[in-house]
């Protein structure tokens, strides 16, 4: 049984006036319900007859009889061919949909107010130097983000670290459940800003930047996703090359690999892998949800230097991006 919504979507598609949501939903119905394909074939044949009738004069009686004597199996053959052609058109990606169109659609989808959880891994720009100095690789972290708000957590040397930005723009971090340092939006030190910028992902801002300042190229896909590489047109962007994977049906950005720049050079490559989308309470982005009730709060009124000492320890534990030296012949992602 074909529901009325599907009937309307079929007619809009045959009339050449479908929305993106219509195409996505119709493709899903055709894949899951064979009877929907049969219905679509009947409607397509009806549309053909209606268009022919609208563009030719009424037939003579003899011509009418000849048409009525046409074997019915020929009509079913036409219907089957129409059904196959329409199904392939819907099932395969549109050749005219370039990478810019995909990024633009993903930008519209990501503006939906929902919280996203990512697995984050930093790849240093100079891994061999880090290894030579005996420094461990940057720890993997978990990121929850909603627009400019975020909270991130990781474990280093048996310690649970958390840091984030709340709705008011204040940035906080905690090295233990018993103390937290809080910086208002107008006093965030550069070192803390660098730590935050390195590992967080404002997806809407990133996609807007790609559309405005990057050259985009589709480099592959697996049938359900499209992979796009973006390269900046000049050296002023704080991002270097960016690789994103977009899910075709939902338009969700499932994977991001981006180069972070510092002073015009690549400082690190950061991987973001989407693990979950959900509606979370606002308190997840506030420091109170990540420490003990009797926590010591070091804010603007704290003793001079107290927050600076904690910040130095945070930078030591999670790392701060350092620009790699320029090397001839090196570039971004392939």
C-alpha positions as CSV (number, residue, x, y, z in Angstrom):
1,X,0.0,0.0,0.0
2,X,1.5,3.3,-1.1
3,X,0.8,6.2,1.4
4,X,-0.4,9.6,0.2
5,X,3.0,11.3,1.1
6,X,4.8,8.9,-1.2
7,X,2.2,9.5,-4.0
8,X,2.7,13.2,-3.8
9,X,6.5,12.8,-3.8
10,X,6.3,10.7,-7.0
11,X,4.1,13.2,-8.7
12,X,6.4,16.1,-7.7
13,X,9.4,14.2,-9.0
14,X,7.7,13.4,-12.3
15,X,6.7,17.0,-12.7
16,X,10.4,18.0,-12.2
17,X,9.8,19.9,-9.0
18,X,11.1,17.8,-6.1
19,X,12.9,19.1,-3.0
20,X,16.1,17.6,-1.7
21,X,14.1,15.9,1.1
22,X,11.7,14.5,-1.5
23,X,14.5,12.8,-3.5
24,X,16.2,11.4,-0.4
25,X,12.9,10.0,1.0
26,X,11.8,8.7,-2.4
27,X,15.1,6.9,-3.0
28,X,14.8,5.2,0.4
29,X,11.2,4.1,-0.3
30,X,12.1,2.6,-3.7
31,X,15.0,0.7,-2.2
32,X,12.9,-0.8,0.6
33,X,9.5,-1.3,-1.0
34,X,9.3,-3.0,-4.5
35,X,5.6,-2.1,-4.8
36,X,6.6,1.6,-4.7
37,X,8.6,1.1,-7.9
38,X,5.6,-0.5,-9.6
39,X,3.4,2.5,-8.6
40,X,6.1,4.9,-9.9
41,X,6.1,3.1,-13.3
42,X,2.3,3.4,-13.6
43,X,2.4,7.1,-12.7
44,X,5.3,7.6,-15.2
45,X,3.3,6.0,-17.9
46,X,0.3,8.1,-17.1
47,X,2.4,11.3,-17.2
48,X,3.7,10.2,-20.7
49,X,0.1,9.7,-21.9
50,X,-1.1,13.0,-20.5
51,X,1.8,14.9,-22.1
52,X,1.2,13.3,-25.5
53,X,-2.5,14.1,-25.3
54,X,-1.8,17.7,-24.4
55,X,0.4,18.2,-27.5
56,X,-1.6,16.5,-30.4
57,X,-5.0,16.9,-32.0
58,X,-7.8,14.5,-31.3
59,X,-7.2,11.3,-33.3
60,X,-9.4,9.9,-36.1
61,X,-11.5,6.9,-35.3
62,X,-9.3,4.6,-37.3
63,X,-6.2,5.8,-35.6
64,X,-7.9,5.4,-32.3
65,X,-8.8,1.8,-33.1
66,X,-5.2,1.1,-34.1
67,X,-3.9,2.4,-30.8
68,X,-6.4,0.4,-28.9
69,X,-5.3,-2.7,-30.8
70,X,-1.7,-2.2,-29.6
71,X,-0.8,-5.2,-27.5
72,X,-0.9,-4.4,-23.8
73,X,2.4,-6.1,-23.1
74,X,4.0,-3.3,-25.1
75,X,2.6,-0.8,-22.5
76,X,3.9,-2.9,-19.7
77,X,7.3,-3.0,-21.4
78,X,7.3,0.8,-21.6
79,X,6.3,1.0,-18.0
80,X,9.1,-1.3,-16.9
81,X,11.7,0.6,-18.9
82,X,10.5,3.8,-17.3
83,X,10.6,2.3,-13.9
84,X,14.2,1.1,-14.4
85,X,15.3,4.4,-15.8
86,X,13.7,6.4,-13.0
87,X,15.1,4.1,-10.3
88,X,18.6,4.4,-11.7
89,X,18.2,8.2,-11.8
90,X,17.3,8.3,-8.2
91,X,19.7,5.6,-7.0
92,X,22.8,7.1,-8.6
93,X,24.3,10.5,-7.6
94,X,23.5,13.3,-9.9
95,X,26.4,14.0,-12.2
96,X,25.6,17.7,-12.0
97,X,25.9,17.8,-8.2
98,X,29.4,19.1,-7.8
99,X,31.4,19.2,-4.6
100,X,30.3,22.8,-4.0
101,X,26.7,21.7,-4.1
102,X,27.4,18.9,-1.6
103,X,29.2,21.2,0.8
104,X,26.4,23.8,0.5
105,X,23.7,21.2,1.3
106,X,25.8,19.8,4.2
107,X,26.1,23.4,5.6
108,X,22.3,23.7,5.6
109,X,21.9,20.4,7.3
110,X,24.5,21.1,10.0
111,X,22.7,24.3,11.1
112,X,20.1,22.1,12.8
113,X,20.4,22.7,16.5
114,X,21.8,19.3,17.6
115,X,24.8,18.2,19.7
116,X,27.5,16.2,18.0
117,X,30.1,13.9,19.5
118,X,33.4,13.4,17.8
119,X,36.5,11.3,18.4
120,X,39.4,13.6,18.0
121,X,43.0,12.7,17.2
122,X,45.9,15.2,16.7
123,X,48.7,14.3,14.3
124,X,51.7,16.6,15.1
125,X,53.3,18.4,12.2
126,X,56.8,17.2,13.3
127,X,56.2,13.7,14.7
128,X,59.9,12.7,14.4
129,X,61.0,15.6,16.4
130,X,58.4,14.9,19.1
131,X,59.6,11.3,19.2
132,X,63.3,12.4,19.5
133,X,62.4,14.6,22.4
134,X,60.7,11.7,24.2
135,X,57.3,13.3,24.1
136,X,54.3,11.0,23.7
137,X,51.8,11.4,20.9
138,X,48.9,13.8,21.7
139,X,46.1,11.9,23.5
140,X,42.9,11.0,21.8
141,X,40.0,13.1,23.1
142,X,36.2,13.2,23.0
143,X,34.4,16.3,21.8
144,X,30.8,17.4,22.3
145,X,30.0,20.5,20.3
146,X,27.0,22.8,19.5
147,X,27.8,25.9,17.5
148,X,30.6,27.8,19.3
149,X,30.0,25.9,22.5
150,X,32.0,22.7,23.2
151,X,33.3,20.5,25.9
152,X,36.3,18.2,25.5
153,X,37.8,15.5,27.7
154,X,40.7,13.1,27.6
155,X,42.8,11.0,29.9
156,X,46.6,11.7,30.3
157,X,48.9,9.9,32.7
158,X,45.9,8.6,34.7
159,X,44.4,12.1,35.0
160,X,41.0,13.1,33.6
161,X,41.2,16.5,31.9
162,X,38.2,18.6,30.7
163,X,37.9,21.9,29.0
164,X,35.2,23.8,27.2
165,X,33.4,27.0,26.2
166,X,30.0,27.9,27.5
167,X,27.1,29.9,26.0
168,X,28.6,33.2,27.3
169,X,32.0,32.6,25.6
170,X,33.8,31.9,28.8
171,X,36.5,29.2,28.6
172,X,37.2,26.9,31.5
173,X,39.4,23.8,32.1
174,X,39.9,21.3,34.9
175,X,42.8,19.1,35.7
176,X,41.0,17.3,38.5
177,X,37.5,17.2,39.9
178,X,38.6,19.5,42.8
179,X,39.7,22.6,40.9
180,X,38.7,24.6,37.8
181,X,40.1,27.6,36.1
182,X,37.6,30.0,34.4
183,X,38.5,32.8,31.9
184,X,35.8,35.2,30.7
185,X,35.6,35.9,27.0
186,X,37.6,39.1,27.2
187,X,40.6,37.6,29.0
188,X,41.4,34.3,27.4
189,X,45.2,33.9,27.0
190,X,46.6,32.9,23.6
191,X,48.0,29.6,24.9
192,X,44.5,28.5,26.1
193,X,42.9,29.8,22.8
194,X,45.4,27.7,20.9
195,X,44.6,24.5,22.9
196,X,40.9,25.1,22.3
197,X,41.1,26.0,18.6
198,X,43.3,23.0,17.8
199,X,40.9,20.3,18.9
200,X,37.4,21.8,18.5
201,X,35.2,21.9,15.4
202,X,32.8,24.7,14.5
203,X,31.4,22.8,11.5
204,X,29.2,25.6,10.1
205,X,32.1,28.1,10.1
206,X,34.4,25.5,8.5
207,X,32.0,24.8,5.7
208,X,31.3,28.5,5.1
209,X,35.1,29.0,4.8
210,X,35.4,26.1,2.3
211,X,32.7,27.6,0.1
212,X,34.2,31.1,0.2
213,X,38.0,30.5,0.1
214,X,38.8,27.0,-1.0
215,X,39.0,25.0,-4.3
216,X,36.9,21.8,-3.9
217,X,37.4,18.5,-5.5
218,X,35.5,15.2,-5.1
219,X,38.1,12.4,-4.8
220,X,35.9,9.4,-4.1
221,X,33.0,7.7,-2.3
222,X,31.8,4.3,-1.3
223,X,28.1,4.4,-2.5
224,X,26.8,6.0,0.6
225,X,29.3,8.9,1.2
226,X,31.2,11.4,-0.9
227,X,34.8,12.4,0.0
228,X,35.9,15.9,-0.9
229,X,39.3,17.6,-0.6
230,X,39.4,21.4,-0.2
231,X,42.6,23.4,-0.7
232,X,42.9,27.1,0.3
233,X,43.3,29.6,-2.6
234,X,45.9,31.6,-0.6
235,X,47.9,31.4,2.6
236,X,45.7,33.6,4.8
237,X,43.3,30.9,6.0
238,X,43.9,29.4,9.5
239,X,43.1,26.1,7.8
240,X,45.3,24.3,5.4
241,X,44.0,21.4,3.2
242,X,40.7,19.9,4.5
243,X,39.2,16.5,3.7
244,X,35.6,15.8,4.5
245,X,33.3,12.8,4.0
246,X,29.6,13.6,3.6
247,X,26.8,11.0,3.9
248,X,24.5,11.3,0.9
249,X,21.2,10.6,2.5
250,X,21.5,12.5,5.7
251,X,24.1,15.1,4.5
252,X,25.9,14.6,7.8
253,X,29.6,15.3,7.8
254,X,31.0,12.0,9.1
255,X,34.7,12.7,8.9
256,X,37.0,15.7,8.8
257,X,40.7,15.8,8.5
258,X,42.1,19.3,8.5
259,X,45.4,21.0,8.7
260,X,45.7,23.7,11.4
261,X,47.9,26.6,10.5
262,X,50.0,28.7,12.8
263,X,51.8,31.8,11.5
264,X,51.2,30.6,7.9
265,X,52.5,27.1,8.4
266,X,51.0,23.7,9.2
267,X,51.0,23.1,12.9
268,X,49.1,19.9,13.1
269,X,46.6,17.6,11.3
270,X,43.5,16.9,13.3
271,X,41.0,14.1,12.6
272,X,37.3,14.4,13.7
273,X,35.2,11.3,13.4
274,X,31.5,11.6,14.1
275,X,30.3,9.1,16.7
276,X,26.8,10.4,17.8
277,X,24.3,13.1,17.3
278,X,21.9,13.8,20.2
279,X,20.1,16.4,22.2
280,X,22.1,17.2,25.4
281,X,21.4,19.4,28.3
282,X,23.0,22.9,28.2
283,X,24.9,22.1,31.4
284,X,27.2,19.7,29.5
285,X,29.1,22.8,28.3
286,X,29.4,24.4,31.7
287,X,32.2,23.6,34.2
288,X,29.8,22.8,37.0
289,X,28.8,19.5,35.3
290,X,32.4,18.2,35.3
291,X,33.8,18.9,38.8
292,X,32.8,18.2,42.4
293,X,30.3,20.4,44.1
294,X,32.9,21.9,46.5
295,X,35.4,22.6,43.8
296,X,37.9,25.4,44.1
297,X,37.1,28.0,41.3
298,X,40.0,30.1,40.0
299,X,38.4,33.0,38.1
300,X,39.3,36.6,37.5
301,X,39.4,37.2,41.2
302,X,41.9,34.4,42.0
303,X,45.4,35.0,43.4
304,X,47.8,36.3,40.8
305,X,49.5,33.5,38.8
306,X,47.3,30.7,40.1
307,X,45.4,30.2,36.8
308,X,48.7,30.6,34.8
309,X,50.3,27.7,36.7
310,X,47.3,25.4,35.9
311,X,47.3,26.5,32.3
312,X,51.0,25.7,31.9
313,X,50.2,22.2,33.2
314,X,47.3,21.8,30.8
315,X,49.5,22.8,27.8
316,X,52.2,20.3,29.0
317,X,49.7,17.5,29.2
318,X,47.7,18.0,26.0
319,X,50.2,19.9,23.8
320,X,50.0,23.2,22.0
321,X,50.3,23.4,18.2
322,X,53.8,24.4,17.0
323,X,54.3,25.5,13.4
324,X,56.5,23.1,11.3
325,X,59.4,24.7,9.4
326,X,58.9,25.2,5.7
327,X,60.3,22.4,3.6
328,X,60.7,22.6,-0.1
329,X,58.5,20.2,-2.0
330,X,56.0,19.6,0.8
331,X,52.3,20.1,0.4
332,X,49.0,19.3,1.9
333,X,46.9,16.2,1.5
334,X,46.9,14.3,-1.8
